[in-house]
Amino acid sequence: MNILACTDGSQHYSSSVYDHAAWASRQMGGASIHVLHMLNPHHEEPAKLNYSGSMGVGARTALLNELVELEAAKAKIAQKRGQAILEDANTHLKDAGVVDVVADQWHGKLSDEIAKYERDADLVVIGKRGNNADFEKGHLGSNLERVVRSCQHPVLVSSRAFEKMDNFVLAFDGGKSAQKAVDYAANEALLKGMHCYLLYVGSGNAKIEAALAAAKTQLETAGFEVSVEQRDGEPEKMIGDVVAQDHINLLVMGAYGHSSIRQLIVGSTTSEMIRTVKIPVLLFR
């Protein structure tokens, strides 16, 4: 078993990513952890300056040479910072009892390259926000939604700080990704030993009630203690209320709901829940 832990060295989320990855490793029977840090290429266009008439040829050449040296220095600093990030991650995980840790640094954008690195992973762990997120406005990290769209394996989105997890709410809507979450919980080790709250938000009907009953039976057969609840209302509000009222430690849900546009964007309920809940979220697509 292998866990891919993605980090950009964010002071707000990096330690939490490592703690959640270490917890997952223990739950999964000592899974190895691959820490990945991407050196993001600088895509911004350089300022277009018009040097005609403003300086001589020699001055222009000297300036261009200085800019080249500056870019080389910035790249060297970024590489050294990345090495420091990986050393910190390795130390953090070893201190948490993880035996098998590999830490790598590569050039590129995580959102562009994640599919390549998650092929050999059973779980991907990433922070809700990174260094470039707007914390005051509650924006998600720029990589997060792209990573969720790209990953074939479950993605654990870490909260700001790790807390012990002994229960989870599984937001069930009868869709394929929600059923995938049920199958995973029943067949894999990650969630074993935790109490399951199976939650459906919406008007009840024979089809969804049958699906809920089947999911409950499947989870109970796998050894879970399951509580089932149905609520009417807006999913974002109802899920948030249950998380707060029942002191839920982990939210488990499909990344896409029952929607014709689910292949285009991460479901609006999913994005809203990741933004607003203060607990980790385990996503399935």
N, C-alpha and C positions, 0 to 999 in steps of 0.2 A: 504494500500500500504506500502511496506517495502523495504528499500534499504540496501544492505550489503556493508559496506565500509571496505576494507582490508588495514591494515597498519602494517608496521614494524618499524615505528618511524624514517624513513629516513628523514634527515634534508633537503633534496632537494625536496621531494615529499609529505610528510605527510600532511602539511598544505594545499597543493593543492587538495589532495584527499578529505579532509574535506570540502573545499570550493566547489568542484564540487558536492559532496554529498548533501551539503546544498542547492545548486542551484537546483539540481534534486528534492529535497524534496519540494521546493517551487513550481516548475513546476507541480509536481504530487499532488498538493493540500494538502501539509502538511504531506507527507509520513514519517513514522517513519524511524529511521536510526539505524542499528545494526553495531557497530564497532567491528571488529574482529582482534585480534592480536594473532599470533601463536608463541609459544615458540618452535623453530625449534630444534629437537634433534641433537646432535653432532654425525655425522656418521663417522668421520675420525678414522681410526685405530690408537690406541696408538703406539708409537714407540716401535719396538721389540728390546729390549735390552738384551744382553747376560750377565747375572750377574755371570756366573760360573767362579770362580777363581778371580773375581774382588772385591768381598766383602763378608763378613761373613753373616750367616743366620740372625743375629740380625739386621745388617745394611739393608739387603734386606727388612725385615719386616717393619722396621722403614720407609724406602722409600715408600713402597707400602701404608702404612697407611697415609703418608703425601700426596700422590697422591689422595687418596680417599677423604681426607679433602679438598684438593684443588678443586676437581670436585664438591663437595657439596657447597663450597663457590661460585664457578662460577654459579651454578644453582640458588643459592639464589639471586645473583646479577642480573641474567637474569630475574628472576621473578619480582624483584623490579623495574627493568627498564621497564618491560612490564606494570606494574601497573602505572608507571609514564606516559607512552605513552597513556594509556587509559584515565587517568585523564586529560591529555592535550587535547585529542580528544573530550572528553565530554565538557570541558570548551569552546573549539573552536566552537563546533557545537551549544552549548547553546547561545554563544555570537552572532552567525549568525542567531539566531531566530528559531532554530529547537527545538521543544517542547519535542518530544518523542525520547529519545536517550537511547540505551542499549549498554554497552561496555563489551566485554568478552575477556578472555585470556584462550587459551587452548594449550595443548602440541601436537606437530605434525608438519608436513610440509603442508603449505597452498595448494600446488599443489595436495597433496594426499587427503586432507580433504575437499576441497572446495565444492564438490558435496553435501556433507552432510549439509553444512550451507547455500547454495544458494537455497535450495528447497523452503524455505518460502520467498524468496526475489523476487521482481519484477525487480530489477536492481542490478548489481554488479559494484562497483567502485573500481578501483585499480590504483596505480601509474605506470607510464611507466617503471620506474626503482626503485630499492630498495637500501638498504644499501650496498649490495654486487655486484652491477652492475659496469662494467668498463665504467665510464663516458667518458673517453678520447677516447675510441674506439667506443662509441655509442652503446654498447651492451644493449639489452633489459634486464629487470629483469629476473632472473632465473625462477620465478614463472609464469610470464605473459603468455607465450604461452601455458603452461600446464593448466592454469586457463581457458583460452579461449576455449581450447579443451574440458574441463570438464563441463563448464557451459551451462545449457539449456536456461538461461535467457540472455538478452543483457548485454554486458560488456562495461562500460564507462571507457576508459583509460585516466587518467588525464594528462594534460600537466604540464610543470614545474611550471607554475603559472596560477591561474585562471583569466580569463578576461570575461567581459560581452559577452553573446552570443545572437545574434539576427538573425543569418543566419546559414545555413548548406549546404554542398554539399553532395548529396547522389550519391555515385559511383555505377552505375547500369550496370550490365552485363547480365541481363536476367536470372541469376541463382536463385536457391531456397533461398539462404541466402539473396540475394539482394531483392528479392520479400518479404521476411520476414521483411526486414527493411522498405519497402514501407508500408506494412500492419501495422506495429507497429506505424510508423509516423502518418498514417491515423486514427488509432483507439485508440491510447494512448495519454496521456496528455503531455509527456515529451517535445516534440518538438513544441507544439502548440505556435502560435504567431511568429514563425520564418519564414524568407523567405527561400524557398527551391530551390537550384540549382540541377537539375537532370542531371547528367553527364554520358554519355556513351563514352568509348574510344575504337575505333576499326572501322573496315569497316562496313558501313551500309548495311543492307539487310532488306527485307520485314518483316521477323520474329522479328528482334530486334526493328525495327521502330514501329511495332504494339505493342510490349511490352512496349516501351517507351511511346507511346500515351496512353496506358491503365493506366500506372503508373501515368502519368501526370493528367489524368482525375480523378483517384482515390484520388490523393492528393488535387487537386482543389476542389473536392466534399467535402473533409474533412475541407476545409477552408484555405488551403495554397495558397500563391502566388508562382507560380512555373515558373522557367526559365529552358528550356531544351537546352542542348548543346551536340553536337557530335564532337569528335576530333579523328583524326588518330594519331598513334604513340604508344610509350611505355606507358602503364598505369601508372607506377610509376612516370614518368616525367610529363605526361599530368595532372594527378591529382594534383601533387605538384605545377605545373604552375597555375592551376585554383585557388588553395588554396591561393597562393601568390598574383595573379593578382586581384582577386575579394575580397580580404580581408575576407576570410572565417573564421568563428569562430569555426566551428565544422565539422569534417569529419565523415560521416555515411557510413558504408560499410559492406558487408558480410565478414565474417572471411575466407571463402573459395570461390574460383572462380569456373568457369566451368572447372574442372580438375578431372581426374580419381584418382588422389592421394589426393584429398581434405580431405578425412577422415584420412589421415596419418599425415599431417603436416598443420600448419596454412599456408594459401596461401602465396606465395612468395611476391606478390604485397602487401598484407596486412601487412606482417612483415616489408617490406621496408617502407611503408607509416608510420607505427607507429614509426619507427626509425627516419625518416627524417622530418616529419611535426612537427611544433612547436605548434600545437593546439590539443585539445582533440579528441579522436577517439571513436565513438560508434560502437561496433561490434555485428554482429548477426551470429550465426552458424546454 
